[in-house]
Amino acid sequence: MYYVKGPVPTLDTAQLDQSHGPVFIDSETQLAQYRLLLERLDAAALPPEQSRDLIHGIAQEL
């Protein structure tokens, strides 16, 4: 998924990659759902340094 965000939120667009090709989402209702999803993912994600350390630690165990 790609999310293109600009200074005018009503012009934002989300692109979803599917097996039959890309789908573009630009309705305000659907974009609001994707914004919420992205906010939740961002809140759950580790900071870059911790992500790097986690990946490095897993790779060392292999």
mmCIF file of the N, C-alpha and C atoms, coordinates in Angstrom:
data_MODEL
# 
_entry.id   MODEL 
# 
loop_
_atom_site.group_PDB 
_atom_site.id 
_atom_site.type_symbol 
_atom_site.label_atom_id 
_atom_site.label_alt_id 
_atom_site.label_comp_id 
_atom_site.label_asym_id 
_atom_site.label_entity_id 
_atom_site.label_seq_id 
_atom_site.pdbx_PDB_ins_code 
_atom_site.Cartn_x 
_atom_site.Cartn_y 
_atom_site.Cartn_z 
_atom_site.occupancy 
_atom_site.B_iso_or_equiv 
_atom_site.pdbx_formal_charge 
_atom_site.auth_seq_id 
_atom_site.auth_comp_id 
_atom_site.auth_asym_id 
_atom_site.auth_atom_id 
_atom_site.pdbx_PDB_model_num 
ATOM 1   N N  . MET A 1 1  ? 0.836   -1.168  0.000   1.00 0.00 ? 1  MET A N  1 
ATOM 2   C CA . MET A 1 1  ? 0.000   0.000   0.000   1.00 0.00 ? 1  MET A CA 1 
ATOM 3   C C  . MET A 1 1  ? 0.886   1.237   0.000   1.00 0.00 ? 1  MET A C  1 
ATOM 4   N N  . TYR A 1 2  ? 0.492   2.194   -0.766  1.00 0.00 ? 2  TYR A N  1 
ATOM 5   C CA . TYR A 1 2  ? 1.150   3.492   -0.798  1.00 0.00 ? 2  TYR A CA 1 
ATOM 6   C C  . TYR A 1 2  ? 0.113   4.542   -0.426  1.00 0.00 ? 2  TYR A C  1 
ATOM 7   N N  . TYR A 1 3  ? 0.536   5.541   0.321   1.00 0.00 ? 3  TYR A N  1 
ATOM 8   C CA . TYR A 1 3  ? -0.373  6.618   0.696   1.00 0.00 ? 3  TYR A CA 1 
ATOM 9   C C  . TYR A 1 3  ? 0.300   7.928   0.335   1.00 0.00 ? 3  TYR A C  1 
ATOM 10  N N  . VAL A 1 4  ? -0.331  8.680   -0.551  1.00 0.00 ? 4  VAL A N  1 
ATOM 11  C CA . VAL A 1 4  ? 0.215   9.966   -0.984  1.00 0.00 ? 4  VAL A CA 1 
ATOM 12  C C  . VAL A 1 4  ? -0.538  11.046  -0.234  1.00 0.00 ? 4  VAL A C  1 
ATOM 13  N N  . LYS A 1 5  ? 0.213   11.794  0.572   1.00 0.00 ? 5  LYS A N  1 
ATOM 14  C CA . LYS A 1 5  ? -0.379  12.810  1.441   1.00 0.00 ? 5  LYS A CA 1 
ATOM 15  C C  . LYS A 1 5  ? 0.167   14.171  1.043   1.00 0.00 ? 5  LYS A C  1 
ATOM 16  N N  . GLY A 1 6  ? -0.720  15.134  0.946   1.00 0.00 ? 6  GLY A N  1 
ATOM 17  C CA . GLY A 1 6  ? -0.299  16.481  0.588   1.00 0.00 ? 6  GLY A CA 1 
ATOM 18  C C  . GLY A 1 6  ? -0.882  17.516  1.516   1.00 0.00 ? 6  GLY A C  1 
ATOM 19  N N  . PRO A 1 7  ? -0.693  18.788  1.187   1.00 0.00 ? 7  PRO A N  1 
ATOM 20  C CA . PRO A 1 7  ? -1.189  19.861  2.044   1.00 0.00 ? 7  PRO A CA 1 
ATOM 21  C C  . PRO A 1 7  ? -2.715  19.972  2.042   1.00 0.00 ? 7  PRO A C  1 
ATOM 22  N N  . VAL A 1 8  ? -3.370  19.383  1.047   1.00 0.00 ? 8  VAL A N  1 
ATOM 23  C CA . VAL A 1 8  ? -4.829  19.409  0.970   1.00 0.00 ? 8  VAL A CA 1 
ATOM 24  C C  . VAL A 1 8  ? -5.328  17.978  1.150   1.00 0.00 ? 8  VAL A C  1 
ATOM 25  N N  . PRO A 1 9  ? -5.809  17.595  2.349   1.00 0.00 ? 9  PRO A N  1 
ATOM 26  C CA . PRO A 1 9  ? -6.191  16.210  2.627   1.00 0.00 ? 9  PRO A CA 1 
ATOM 27  C C  . PRO A 1 9  ? -7.217  15.622  1.659   1.00 0.00 ? 9  PRO A C  1 
ATOM 28  N N  . THR A 1 10 ? -8.078  16.453  1.098   1.00 0.00 ? 10 THR A N  1 
ATOM 29  C CA . THR A 1 10 ? -9.082  15.916  0.170   1.00 0.00 ? 10 THR A CA 1 
ATOM 30  C C  . THR A 1 10 ? -8.472  15.444  -1.138  1.00 0.00 ? 10 THR A C  1 
ATOM 31  N N  . LEU A 1 11 ? -7.217  15.768  -1.384  1.00 0.00 ? 11 LEU A N  1 
ATOM 32  C CA . LEU A 1 11 ? -6.530  15.312  -2.596  1.00 0.00 ? 11 LEU A CA 1 
ATOM 33  C C  . LEU A 1 11 ? -5.642  14.098  -2.336  1.00 0.00 ? 11 LEU A C  1 
ATOM 34  N N  . ASP A 1 12 ? -5.603  13.604  -1.095  1.00 0.00 ? 12 ASP A N  1 
ATOM 35  C CA . ASP A 1 12 ? -4.802  12.423  -0.776  1.00 0.00 ? 12 ASP A CA 1 
ATOM 36  C C  . ASP A 1 12 ? -5.305  11.215  -1.566  1.00 0.00 ? 12 ASP A C  1 
ATOM 37  N N  . THR A 1 13 ? -4.419  10.264  -1.794  1.00 0.00 ? 13 THR A N  1 
ATOM 38  C CA . THR A 1 13 ? -4.763  9.044   -2.524  1.00 0.00 ? 13 THR A CA 1 
ATOM 39  C C  . THR A 1 13 ? -4.010  7.872   -1.904  1.00 0.00 ? 13 THR A C  1 
ATOM 40  N N  . ALA A 1 14 ? -4.679  6.731   -1.821  1.00 0.00 ? 14 ALA A N  1 
ATOM 41  C CA . ALA A 1 14 ? -4.029  5.493   -1.391  1.00 0.00 ? 14 ALA A CA 1 
ATOM 42  C C  . ALA A 1 14 ? -4.031  4.539   -2.578  1.00 0.00 ? 14 ALA A C  1 
ATOM 43  N N  . GLN A 1 15 ? -2.907  3.849   -2.785  1.00 0.00 ? 15 GLN A N  1 
ATOM 44  C CA . GLN A 1 15 ? -2.815  2.848   -3.837  1.00 0.00 ? 15 GLN A CA 1 
ATOM 45  C C  . GLN A 1 15 ? -2.632  1.494   -3.188  1.00 0.00 ? 15 GLN A C  1 
ATOM 46  N N  . LEU A 1 16 ? -3.497  0.561   -3.520  1.00 0.00 ? 16 LEU A N  1 
ATOM 47  C CA . LEU A 1 16 ? -3.420  -0.795  -2.998  1.00 0.00 ? 16 LEU A CA 1 
ATOM 48  C C  . LEU A 1 16 ? -2.992  -1.712  -4.139  1.00 0.00 ? 16 LEU A C  1 
ATOM 49  N N  . ASP A 1 17 ? -1.940  -2.487  -3.933  1.00 0.00 ? 17 ASP A N  1 
ATOM 50  C CA . ASP A 1 17 ? -1.496  -3.440  -4.935  1.00 0.00 ? 17 ASP A CA 1 
ATOM 51  C C  . ASP A 1 17 ? -2.251  -4.740  -4.755  1.00 0.00 ? 17 ASP A C  1 
ATOM 52  N N  . GLN A 1 18 ? -2.917  -5.187  -5.807  1.00 0.00 ? 18 GLN A N  1 
ATOM 53  C CA . GLN A 1 18 ? -3.672  -6.432  -5.764  1.00 0.00 ? 18 GLN A CA 1 
ATOM 54  C C  . GLN A 1 18 ? -3.234  -7.319  -6.923  1.00 0.00 ? 18 GLN A C  1 
ATOM 55  N N  . SER A 1 19 ? -3.634  -8.565  -6.899  1.00 0.00 ? 19 SER A N  1 
ATOM 56  C CA . SER A 1 19 ? -3.191  -9.513  -7.919  1.00 0.00 ? 19 SER A CA 1 
ATOM 57  C C  . SER A 1 19 ? -3.607  -9.100  -9.329  1.00 0.00 ? 19 SER A C  1 
ATOM 58  N N  . HIS A 1 20 ? -4.678  -8.377  -9.460  1.00 0.00 ? 20 HIS A N  1 
ATOM 59  C CA . HIS A 1 20 ? -5.149  -7.950  -10.777 1.00 0.00 ? 20 HIS A CA 1 
ATOM 60  C C  . HIS A 1 20 ? -4.704  -6.527  -11.126 1.00 0.00 ? 20 HIS A C  1 
ATOM 61  N N  . GLY A 1 21 ? -3.866  -5.935  -10.319 1.00 0.00 ? 21 GLY A N  1 
ATOM 62  C CA . GLY A 1 21 ? -3.339  -4.603  -10.586 1.00 0.00 ? 21 GLY A CA 1 
ATOM 63  C C  . GLY A 1 21 ? -3.640  -3.648  -9.449  1.00 0.00 ? 21 GLY A C  1 
ATOM 64  N N  . PRO A 1 22 ? -3.156  -2.420  -9.573  1.00 0.00 ? 22 PRO A N  1 
ATOM 65  C CA . PRO A 1 22 ? -3.350  -1.448  -8.497  1.00 0.00 ? 22 PRO A CA 1 
ATOM 66  C C  . PRO A 1 22 ? -4.791  -0.935  -8.433  1.00 0.00 ? 22 PRO A C  1 
ATOM 67  N N  . VAL A 1 23 ? -5.208  -0.606  -7.213  1.00 0.00 ? 23 VAL A N  1 
ATOM 68  C CA . VAL A 1 23 ? -6.511  0.012   -6.975  1.00 0.00 ? 23 VAL A CA 1 
ATOM 69  C C  . VAL A 1 23 ? -6.235  1.332   -6.263  1.00 0.00 ? 23 VAL A C  1 
ATOM 70  N N  . PHE A 1 24 ? -6.843  2.408   -6.745  1.00 0.00 ? 24 PHE A N  1 
ATOM 71  C CA . PHE A 1 24 ? -6.646  3.717   -6.154  1.00 0.00 ? 24 PHE A CA 1 
ATOM 72  C C  . PHE A 1 24 ? -7.863  4.100   -5.327  1.00 0.00 ? 24 PHE A C  1 
ATOM 73  N N  . ILE A 1 25 ? -7.615  4.548   -4.105  1.00 0.00 ? 25 ILE A N  1 
ATOM 74  C CA . ILE A 1 25 ? -8.657  4.948   -3.173  1.00 0.00 ? 25 ILE A CA 1 
ATOM 75  C C  . ILE A 1 25 ? -8.541  6.456   -2.966  1.00 0.00 ? 25 ILE A C  1 
ATOM 76  N N  . ASP A 1 26 ? -9.628  7.169   -3.200  1.00 0.00 ? 26 ASP A N  1 
ATOM 77  C CA . ASP A 1 26 ? -9.570  8.617   -2.979  1.00 0.00 ? 26 ASP A CA 1 
ATOM 78  C C  . ASP A 1 26 ? -10.832 9.183   -2.327  1.00 0.00 ? 26 ASP A C  1 
ATOM 79  N N  . SER A 1 27 ? -11.756 8.321   -1.921  1.00 0.00 ? 27 SER A N  1 
ATOM 80  C CA . SER A 1 27 ? -12.935 8.851   -1.221  1.00 0.00 ? 27 SER A CA 1 
ATOM 81  C C  . SER A 1 27 ? -12.551 9.201   0.213   1.00 0.00 ? 27 SER A C  1 
ATOM 82  N N  . GLU A 1 28 ? -13.116 10.255  0.721   1.00 0.00 ? 28 GLU A N  1 
ATOM 83  C CA . GLU A 1 28 ? -12.750 10.743  2.055   1.00 0.00 ? 28 GLU A CA 1 
ATOM 84  C C  . GLU A 1 28 ? -13.020 9.693   3.131   1.00 0.00 ? 28 GLU A C  1 
ATOM 85  N N  . THR A 1 29 ? -14.111 8.959   3.019   1.00 0.00 ? 29 THR A N  1 
ATOM 86  C CA . THR A 1 29 ? -14.445 7.939   4.013   1.00 0.00 ? 29 THR A CA 1 
ATOM 87  C C  . THR A 1 29 ? -13.391 6.834   4.039   1.00 0.00 ? 29 THR A C  1 
ATOM 88  N N  . GLN A 1 30 ? -13.027 6.339   2.871   1.00 0.00 ? 30 GLN A N  1 
ATOM 89  C CA . GLN A 1 30 ? -12.025 5.271   2.809   1.00 0.00 ? 30 GLN A CA 1 
ATOM 90  C C  . GLN A 1 30 ? -10.648 5.782   3.223   1.00 0.00 ? 30 GLN A C  1 
ATOM 91  N N  . LEU A 1 31 ? -10.315 7.004   2.821   1.00 0.00 ? 31 LEU A N  1 
ATOM 92  C CA . LEU A 1 31 ? -9.019  7.568   3.221   1.00 0.00 ? 31 LEU A CA 1 
ATOM 93  C C  . LEU A 1 31 ? -8.939  7.741   4.734   1.00 0.00 ? 31 LEU A C  1 
ATOM 94  N N  . ALA A 1 32 ? -10.039 8.103   5.367   1.00 0.00 ? 32 ALA A N  1 
ATOM 95  C CA . ALA A 1 32 ? -10.051 8.247   6.826   1.00 0.00 ? 32 ALA A CA 1 
ATOM 96  C C  . ALA A 1 32 ? -9.731  6.912   7.483   1.00 0.00 ? 32 ALA A C  1 
ATOM 97  N N  . GLN A 1 33 ? -10.248 5.810   6.916   1.00 0.00 ? 33 GLN A N  1 
ATOM 98  C CA . GLN A 1 33 ? -9.952  4.484   7.455   1.00 0.00 ? 33 GLN A CA 1 
ATOM 99  C C  . GLN A 1 33 ? -8.470  4.159   7.290   1.00 0.00 ? 33 GLN A C  1 
ATOM 100 N N  . TYR A 1 34 ? -7.892  4.488   6.143   1.00 0.00 ? 34 TYR A N  1 
ATOM 101 C CA . TYR A 1 34 ? -6.471  4.206   5.922   1.00 0.00 ? 34 TYR A CA 1 
ATOM 102 C C  . TYR A 1 34 ? -5.585  5.085   6.788   1.00 0.00 ? 34 TYR A C  1 
ATOM 103 N N  . ARG A 1 35 ? -6.000  6.341   7.004   1.00 0.00 ? 35 ARG A N  1 
ATOM 104 C CA . ARG A 1 35 ? -5.229  7.205   7.911   1.00 0.00 ? 35 ARG A CA 1 
ATOM 105 C C  . ARG A 1 35 ? -5.196  6.609   9.317   1.00 0.00 ? 35 ARG A C  1 
ATOM 106 N N  . LEU A 1 36 ? -6.343  6.130   9.783   1.00 0.00 ? 36 LEU A N  1 
ATOM 107 C CA . LEU A 1 36 ? -6.420  5.511   11.110  1.00 0.00 ? 36 LEU A CA 1 
ATOM 108 C C  . LEU A 1 36 ? -5.539  4.269   11.167  1.00 0.00 ? 36 LEU A C  1 
ATOM 109 N N  . LEU A 1 37 ? -5.590  3.447   10.135  1.00 0.00 ? 37 LEU A N  1 
ATOM 110 C CA . LEU A 1 37 ? -4.750  2.250   10.070  1.00 0.00 ? 37 LEU A CA 1 
ATOM 111 C C  . LEU A 1 37 ? -3.270  2.628   10.119  1.00 0.00 ? 37 LEU A C  1 
ATOM 112 N N  . LEU A 1 38 ? -2.864  3.619   9.338   1.00 0.00 ? 38 LEU A N  1 
ATOM 113 C CA . LEU A 1 38 ? -1.462  4.037   9.333   1.00 0.00 ? 38 LEU A CA 1 
ATOM 114 C C  . LEU A 1 38 ? -1.035  4.606   10.686  1.00 0.00 ? 38 LEU A C  1 
ATOM 115 N N  . GLU A 1 39 ? -1.926  5.348   11.340  1.00 0.00 ? 39 GLU A N  1 
ATOM 116 C CA . GLU A 1 39 ? -1.616  5.877   12.671  1.00 0.00 ? 39 GLU A CA 1 
ATOM 117 C C  . GLU A 1 39 ? -1.408  4.748   13.675  1.00 0.00 ? 39 GLU A C  1 
ATOM 118 N N  . ARG A 1 40 ? -2.255  3.716   13.597  1.00 0.00 ? 40 ARG A N  1 
ATOM 119 C CA . ARG A 1 40 ? -2.118  2.575   14.507  1.00 0.00 ? 40 ARG A CA 1 
ATOM 120 C C  . ARG A 1 40 ? -0.825  1.806   14.237  1.00 0.00 ? 40 ARG A C  1 
ATOM 121 N N  . LEU A 1 41 ? -0.496  1.616   12.970  1.00 0.00 ? 41 LEU A N  1 
ATOM 122 C CA . LEU A 1 41 ? 0.755   0.928   12.629  1.00 0.00 ? 41 LEU A CA 1 
ATOM 123 C C  . LEU A 1 41 ? 1.962   1.731   13.120  1.00 0.00 ? 41 LEU A C  1 
ATOM 124 N N  . ASP A 1 42 ? 1.906   3.048   12.933  1.00 0.00 ? 42 ASP A N  1 
ATOM 125 C CA . ASP A 1 42 ? 3.003   3.899   13.380  1.00 0.00 ? 42 ASP A CA 1 
ATOM 126 C C  . ASP A 1 42 ? 3.158   3.837   14.899  1.00 0.00 ? 42 ASP A C  1 
ATOM 127 N N  . ALA A 1 43 ? 2.052   3.817   15.614  1.00 0.00 ? 43 ALA A N  1 
ATOM 128 C CA . ALA A 1 43 ? 2.101   3.751   17.078  1.00 0.00 ? 43 ALA A CA 1 
ATOM 129 C C  . ALA A 1 43 ? 2.651   2.409   17.565  1.00 0.00 ? 43 ALA A C  1 
ATOM 130 N N  . ALA A 1 44 ? 2.400   1.339   16.811  1.00 0.00 ? 44 ALA A N  1 
ATOM 131 C CA . ALA A 1 44 ? 2.838   -0.001  17.217  1.00 0.00 ? 44 ALA A CA 1 
ATOM 132 C C  . ALA A 1 44 ? 4.276   -0.311  16.793  1.00 0.00 ? 44 ALA A C  1 
ATOM 133 N N  . ALA A 1 45 ? 4.795   0.439   15.845  1.00 0.00 ? 45 ALA A N  1 
ATOM 134 C CA . ALA A 1 45 ? 6.124   0.149   15.298  1.00 0.00 ? 45 ALA A CA 1 
ATOM 135 C C  . ALA A 1 45 ? 7.233   0.567   16.262  1.00 0.00 ? 45 ALA A C  1 
ATOM 136 N N  . LEU A 1 46 ? 8.319   -0.169  16.209  1.00 0.00 ? 46 LEU A N  1 
ATOM 137 C CA . LEU A 1 46 ? 9.510   0.199   16.972  1.00 0.00 ? 46 LEU A CA 1 
ATOM 138 C C  . LEU A 1 46 ? 10.208  1.369   16.297  1.00 0.00 ? 46 LEU A C  1 
ATOM 139 N N  . PRO A 1 47 ? 10.949  2.163   17.063  1.00 0.00 ? 47 PRO A N  1 
ATOM 140 C CA . PRO A 1 47 ? 11.781  3.191   16.443  1.00 0.00 ? 47 PRO A CA 1 
ATOM 141 C C  . PRO A 1 47 ? 12.828  2.526   15.533  1.00 0.00 ? 47 PRO A C  1 
ATOM 142 N N  . PRO A 1 48 ? 13.350  3.255   14.547  1.00 0.00 ? 48 PRO A N  1 
ATOM 143 C CA . PRO A 1 48 ? 14.303  2.655   13.601  1.00 0.00 ? 48 PRO A CA 1 
ATOM 144 C C  . PRO A 1 48 ? 15.474  1.929   14.260  1.00 0.00 ? 48 PRO A C  1 
ATOM 145 N N  . GLU A 1 49 ? 16.054  2.511   15.297  1.00 0.00 ? 49 GLU A N  1 
ATOM 146 C CA . GLU A 1 49 ? 17.217  1.884   15.933  1.00 0.00 ? 49 GLU A CA 1 
ATOM 147 C C  . GLU A 1 49 ? 16.840  0.550   16.572  1.00 0.00 ? 49 GLU A C  1 
ATOM 148 N N  . GLN A 1 50 ? 15.692  0.517   17.245  1.00 0.00 ? 50 GLN A N  1 
ATOM 149 C CA . GLN A 1 50 ? 15.257  -0.722  17.886  1.00 0.00 ? 50 GLN A CA 1 
ATOM 150 C C  . GLN A 1 50 ? 14.877  -1.771  16.845  1.00 0.00 ? 50 GLN A C  1 
ATOM 151 N N  . SER A 1 51 ? 14.291  -1.337  15.738  1.00 0.00 ? 51 SER A N  1 
ATOM 152 C CA . SER A 1 51 ? 13.966  -2.274  14.654  1.00 0.00 ? 51 SER A CA 1 
ATOM 153 C C  . SER A 1 51 ? 15.239  -2.905  14.108  1.00 0.00 ? 51 SER A C  1 
ATOM 154 N N  . ARG A 1 52 ? 16.253  -2.060  13.873  1.00 0.00 ? 52 ARG A N  1 
ATOM 155 C CA . ARG A 1 52 ? 17.534  -2.553  13.372  1.00 0.00 ? 52 ARG A CA 1 
ATOM 156 C C  . ARG A 1 52 ? 18.144  -3.549  14.336  1.00 0.00 ? 52 ARG A C  1 
ATOM 157 N N  . ASP A 1 53 ? 18.135  -3.224  15.626  1.00 0.00 ? 53 ASP A N  1 
ATOM 158 C CA . ASP A 1 53 ? 18.715  -4.120  16.631  1.00 0.00 ? 53 ASP A CA 1 
ATOM 159 C C  . ASP A 1 53 ? 17.953  -5.447  16.708  1.00 0.00 ? 53 ASP A C  1 
ATOM 160 N N  . LEU A 1 54 ? 16.625  -5.386  16.608  1.00 0.00 ? 54 LEU A N  1 
ATOM 161 C CA . LEU A 1 54 ? 15.811  -6.599  16.635  1.00 0.00 ? 54 LEU A CA 1 
ATOM 162 C C  . LEU A 1 54 ? 16.140  -7.494  15.429  1.00 0.00 ? 54 LEU A C  1 
ATOM 163 N N  . ILE A 1 55 ? 16.182  -6.900  14.256  1.00 0.00 ? 55 ILE A N  1 
ATOM 164 C CA . ILE A 1 55 ? 16.493  -7.660  13.036  1.00 0.00 ? 55 ILE A CA 1 
ATOM 165 C C  . ILE A 1 55 ? 17.900  -8.236  13.120  1.00 0.00 ? 55 ILE A C  1 
ATOM 166 N N  . HIS A 1 56 ? 18.836  -7.456  13.603  1.00 0.00 ? 56 HIS A N  1 
ATOM 167 C CA . HIS A 1 56 ? 20.218  -7.938  13.748  1.00 0.00 ? 56 HIS A CA 1 
ATOM 168 C C  . HIS A 1 56 ? 20.275  -9.108  14.721  1.00 0.00 ? 56 HIS A C  1 
ATOM 169 N N  . GLY A 1 57 ? 19.559  -9.014  15.846  1.00 0.00 ? 57 GLY A N  1 
ATOM 170 C CA . GLY A 1 57 ? 19.546  -10.082 16.827  1.00 0.00 ? 57 GLY A CA 1 
ATOM 171 C C  . GLY A 1 57 ? 18.944  -11.365 16.261  1.00 0.00 ? 57 GLY A C  1 
ATOM 172 N N  . ILE A 1 58 ? 17.873  -11.247 15.495  1.00 0.00 ? 58 ILE A N  1 
ATOM 173 C CA . ILE A 1 58 ? 17.262  -12.421 14.883  1.00 0.00 ? 58 ILE A CA 1 
ATOM 174 C C  . ILE A 1 58 ? 18.217  -13.048 13.872  1.00 0.00 ? 58 ILE A C  1 
ATOM 175 N N  . ALA A 1 59 ? 18.880  -12.202 13.082  1.00 0.00 ? 59 ALA A N  1 
ATOM 176 C CA . ALA A 1 59 ? 19.812  -12.718 12.069  1.00 0.00 ? 59 ALA A CA 1 
ATOM 177 C C  . ALA A 1 59 ? 20.988  -13.448 12.735  1.00 0.00 ? 59 ALA A C  1 
ATOM 178 N N  . GLN A 1 60 ? 21.400  -12.985 13.881  1.00 0.00 ? 60 GLN A N  1 
ATOM 179 C CA . GLN A 1 60 ? 22.519  -13.625 14.590  1.00 0.00 ? 60 GLN A CA 1 
ATOM 180 C C  . GLN A 1 60 ? 22.145  -15.006 15.098  1.00 0.00 ? 60 GLN A C  1 
ATOM 181 N N  . GLU A 1 61 ? 20.854  -15.223 15.370  1.00 0.00 ? 61 GLU A N  1 
ATOM 182 C CA . GLU A 1 61 ? 20.393  -16.517 15.882  1.00 0.00 ? 61 GLU A CA 1 
ATOM 183 C C  . GLU A 1 61 ? 20.259  -17.566 14.788  1.00 0.00 ? 61 GLU A C  1 
ATOM 184 N N  . LEU A 1 62 ? 20.249  -17.147 13.534  1.00 0.00 ? 62 LEU A N  1 
ATOM 185 C CA . LEU A 1 62 ? 20.063  -18.089 12.419  1.00 0.00 ? 62 LEU A CA 1 
ATOM 186 C C  . LEU A 1 62 ? 21.315  -18.872 12.106  1.00 0.00 ? 62 LEU A C  1 
# 
